[in-house]
Amino acid sequence: MTQQETSKKLPPQHQKHQPGKEHQMDPRPESFMENYQAAGKLKDKVALISGGDSGIGRAVAIGYAKEGADVAFIYLDEDKDAQETVKHIEATGRKVLAMKGDIGQKAFCEEAIKQTVDELGGLHILVNNAGEQHVQQEVRDISEDQLKRTFDTNVFGMFYLTQAALEHIKHHGCIINTASIVAYRGHGMLVDYGASKGAIVGFTRSLASNLAEYNIRVNAVAPGPIWTPLIPASFGEDQVEGFGQSAPMGRPGQPDELAPSYIFLASNDASYITGQVIHPNGGIIIGG
């Protein structure tokens, strides 16, 4: 799907399973970084990305590999999408490790970090990207199970992976978290998701302060409307059809358009940047 095509309405569609499957989307997102021109910015680094099987995580994983990094990624249960991502990373000539599991489980997060270090020889970059969201018209309809599940994936998994990774991420390493425009603008039907993404912004700023003396940088990216599997897996067909049209640029963004933000924050180009949030969102103004 080209950027020009995304200025048109999307075909109505819905997926019943979170966080969604990219190979079932129509049109397919641009997430393979096919036109990206690499410059060796991450040569011989090792990166771990949660939610790296599709969408933003996939584009970041492939982009990192193109920049010279070996890449491990975590996915929940989207085997076909994960295999597709592995194939594209292998095509760059870099090593790849795909790990299936639930980041809401601390023991799994610890094992994922250990396996990454054991098989790829270290860890320099952690990207906490996996997330889920569940639409509810009324805040009273958010069940205890849904609330716990949202925070298990979006917040606690981020904590677990970070805590386990810090034993291995040394000086000049970095952590990059995926926040959301919803943390700043809110969304009436995504109250628990918005709360979790607000927590990520606070986590990013506080962790950056905590780790500054160790020269470990911590930043976040807060995407606007991006065409990823999470969209048809969350919203009804009529909402998907108009997705992203209200952005000033008149269209949803593509995962390939976000990945360079993560590449920049992971590279030496961002050596004096920590505790900050980048806002790739199609022109929506955040702050003053």
Secondary structure, 3 states (H helix, E strand, C coil): CCCCHHHCCCCCCCCCCCCCCHHHCCCCCCCCCCCCCCCCCCCCCEEEEECCCCHHHHHHHHHHHHCCCEEEEEECCCHHHHHHHHHHHHCCCCCEEEEECCCCCHHHHHHHHHHHHHHHCCCCEEEECCCCCCCCCCHHHCCHHHHHHHHHHHHHHHHHHHHHHCCCCCCCCEEEEECCCHHHHCCCCCHHHHHHHHHHHHHHHHHHHHHHHHCCEEEEECCCCECCCHHHHHCCHHHHHCCCCCCCCCCCECHHHHHHHHHHHHCHHHCCCCCCEECCCCCCCCCC
